[in-house]
Amino acid sequence: MSELQGLQLRMDEFRKRGIAVAGVVVDPVDTNAQLQRDAGLEFPILSDPDFHLIDAYGLRHRDAHDGKDIALSASVLLDGTGVVRWTYVTTNLRYRPTPDQVLAAIDALPR
């Protein structure tokens, strides 16, 4: 959750760059809505329990949690046409990109 809150703290900087932020997880809609409220997030946490979007980006971590599939922890930047411009994927939840790293990746993209 701290990753999400870190993004929330930098929302003004994302907005200044014209960036929309969203989270995608396998949890149910109600769980995500509660997380969004509890963490005070201004961006949506979308539910993908059937792994449609997660599989589209190759982010399924098979048999990772008690024999069940989960999503890999990933940050993905898409341009306005849906083309992936930058990704950061990890199987270790302790290593996620900081908001500074995401903003730097955004700033490095060609305009």
Helices and strands as residue ranges (DSSP letters): H 2-9, H 11-16, E 23-25, H 29-39, E 45-47, H 52-56, E 60-65, E 68-71, E 73-78, E 84-90, H 99-108
